[in-house]
Amino acid sequence: MAEFEYQDVAKMIDHSLLNPTLTTDDLDAGIQLALAYDVASVCIMPYYMKTCAERLAGSTVKASTTIGFPHGGHATAIKCAEAEQAIADGCEELDMVVNISKVLSGDWDYVRDEIKQIVDIAHAAGQKIKVIFENSYLDDDQKIRLCQICSEVNADWVKTSTGYGSGGATQADLKLMREHAADHVQVKAAGGVRDLDTLLAVRGIGVTRCGASRTAEILGEARKRLGMPEITATTSDNSGY
């Protein structure tokens, strides 16, 4: 017998629809797939946030989008404006990329201030925020410092990567982040979680969310192991995760 329930794994997945080549038909199909599998959220390109939120209304699937994506180099004022627009469009969870250049430069006051500003915008609106590190560019000391900052400013999640950097989530990084983030900060894996067994493995580390494009494959396998009916909704596997 499987050692999980369907909702345990379905509500770990943020279905990612961020590849710039996705058409509006692809985005609509992706939203429908997310609803069919009852995942945690749809993380969609910002311009389609309002439509996505409207399509998800009344469901248990949350609407999410990105801030400062994918490289984090936007001016803080632009990130704040992006966050405010996303929330106005119905976003419930923001996925914000840190300023990677400032992290690598060791300008921790800038990094902390920027993260805090976006966290405060999200929380003032009653919404949540995930802070993306892009770990493949960072050393362990930098990852640990980011975990400490995110804990201090009460971010809701720390997140490994965008899915567009030079690497994705590793179990070593996930363990490091879970160890050094405060208990009230959750951990999200992105990039590299492409099958059910990997999802279950990172769940064992303490990961609560995973960015995924192969949602149908992962949750289809979960349903198969649990003896549940197959879901026929399909979408292209080209979201970037």
DACORCOR-V788231 format. One record per residue. N is the residue number from 1. PHI is phi in whole degrees, 0 to 359 (NA if undefined). OMEGA is omega in radians with two decimals (NA if undefined). BURIAL is # if it has 24 or more other ideal C-beta (glycine too) atoms within 12 Angstrom, else .. Layout:
# DACORCOR-V788231
N,PHI,OMEGA,BURIAL
N,PHI,OMEGA,BURIAL
This chain:
# DACORCOR-V788231
1,NA,-3.14,.
2,296,-3.10,.
3,264,3.09,.
4,203,2.99,#
5,254,-3.05,.
6,304,-3.11,#
7,297,3.11,.
8,302,-3.08,.
9,264,-3.13,#
10,299,-3.10,#
11,276,2.93,#
12,266,-2.91,#
13,262,2.88,#
14,262,-3.10,#
15,287,-2.98,#
16,267,3.09,#
17,229,-2.98,#
18,238,-3.14,#
19,296,-3.05,#
20,296,-3.14,.
21,271,3.11,.
22,294,3.09,#
23,275,3.09,.
24,296,3.06,.
25,296,3.09,.
26,297,-3.13,#
27,296,3.11,#
28,298,3.12,#
29,295,3.12,#
30,294,3.09,#
31,297,3.13,#
32,296,3.10,#
33,297,3.13,#
34,300,3.09,#
35,294,-3.11,#
36,298,-3.13,#
37,269,3.10,#
38,55,-3.13,#
39,281,3.14,#
40,287,-3.10,#
41,204,2.92,#
42,252,3.06,#
43,257,-2.92,#
44,239,3.07,#
45,304,-3.02,#
46,305,-3.07,#
47,295,-3.10,.
48,257,-3.06,#
49,299,-3.08,#
50,298,3.11,.
51,297,3.13,#
52,300,-3.13,#
53,298,3.11,#
54,296,-3.13,.
55,290,-3.11,#
56,271,-3.08,#
57,304,3.13,.
58,87,3.11,.
59,260,3.05,.
60,263,3.11,.
61,265,-3.08,#
62,273,3.09,#
63,265,3.13,#
64,222,3.11,#
65,208,-3.00,#
66,253,3.10,#
67,231,3.13,#
68,65,-3.00,#
69,266,-0.01,#
70,259,-2.98,#
71,255,3.04,.
72,78,-3.01,#
73,273,3.10,.
74,299,2.99,#
75,299,-3.12,.
76,303,3.14,#
77,299,3.12,.
78,289,3.08,.
79,299,3.10,#
80,298,3.12,#
81,296,3.08,.
82,299,-3.13,#
83,297,-3.13,#
84,296,3.12,#
85,294,3.14,.
86,301,-3.14,#
87,294,3.09,#
88,300,-3.13,.
89,276,3.08,#
90,108,-3.13,#
91,292,3.12,#
92,253,3.12,#
93,219,-3.14,#
94,258,3.05,#
95,248,-3.02,#
96,255,3.07,#
97,273,3.05,#
98,295,3.02,#
99,283,-3.05,#
100,301,3.13,#
101,300,-3.14,.
102,290,3.07,#
103,298,-3.12,#
104,295,3.11,.
105,277,-3.14,.
106,77,-3.13,.
107,271,-2.99,.
108,290,3.09,#
109,296,3.10,.
110,298,-3.09,.
111,299,-3.12,#
112,296,-3.11,#
113,299,-3.12,.
114,294,3.12,#
115,301,-3.12,#
116,298,-3.14,#
117,298,-3.12,#
118,287,3.07,#
119,301,-3.10,#
120,296,3.10,.
121,298,-3.13,#
122,298,-3.06,#
123,290,3.10,.
124,298,3.12,.
125,268,-3.14,.
126,76,-3.12,.
127,248,-3.03,#
128,241,-3.06,#
129,217,3.04,#
130,247,-3.10,#
131,254,-3.06,#
132,267,-3.10,#
133,271,-2.92,#
134,61,-2.98,#
135,300,-3.08,#
136,297,3.12,#
137,262,-2.96,#
138,244,3.00,#
139,265,-3.04,.
140,297,-3.14,.
141,298,3.12,.
142,292,3.09,#
143,297,-3.14,#
144,295,3.13,#
145,297,3.10,#
146,296,3.07,#
147,300,-3.14,#
148,294,3.13,#
149,297,-3.12,#
150,296,3.07,#
151,292,-3.12,#
152,296,-3.07,.
153,264,3.03,#
154,67,2.96,#
155,298,-3.10,#
156,276,3.10,#
157,221,2.80,#
158,254,-2.97,#
159,229,-2.98,#
160,293,-2.86,#
161,195,3.11,#
162,272,-2.95,#
163,91,-3.13,#
164,240,3.08,#
165,273,-3.08,#
166,275,3.11,.
167,194,-3.13,.
168,246,-3.10,#
169,289,2.99,#
170,239,3.13,#
171,296,3.11,#
172,298,3.12,.
173,294,-3.13,#
174,296,3.09,#
175,296,3.13,#
176,299,-3.10,#
177,292,3.12,#
178,294,-3.14,#
179,291,-2.97,.
180,257,3.00,#
181,275,3.12,#
182,296,-3.10,.
183,300,-3.11,.
184,280,3.11,.
185,256,3.13,#
186,274,-3.11,#
187,240,3.08,#
188,242,3.06,#
189,261,3.07,#
190,217,-3.11,#
191,88,3.03,#
192,107,3.09,#
193,268,-2.97,#
194,240,3.10,#
195,212,-3.05,.
196,297,-3.09,#
197,296,3.07,.
198,293,3.09,#
199,301,3.13,#
200,294,3.13,#
201,295,-3.13,#
202,287,3.03,#
203,300,3.12,#
204,295,3.10,.
205,284,-3.08,#
206,118,3.08,#
207,289,-3.13,#
208,250,3.11,#
209,222,3.05,#
210,222,2.97,#
211,282,-3.06,#
212,211,2.94,#
213,255,-3.10,#
214,271,-3.10,#
215,302,-3.11,#
216,298,-3.14,#
217,292,-3.10,#
218,296,-3.06,#
219,280,3.00,#
220,297,3.10,#
221,293,3.10,#
222,299,3.14,#
223,295,3.11,#
224,298,-3.13,.
225,294,-3.12,.
226,269,-3.14,.
227,72,-3.14,.
228,266,3.12,.
229,297,3.09,.
230,288,3.04,.
231,256,-3.02,#
232,264,3.14,.
233,300,-3.13,.
234,225,3.01,.
235,203,-3.09,#
236,288,-3.14,.
237,262,-3.11,#
238,215,-3.08,.
239,277,-3.14,#
240,110,3.10,#
241,273,NA,#
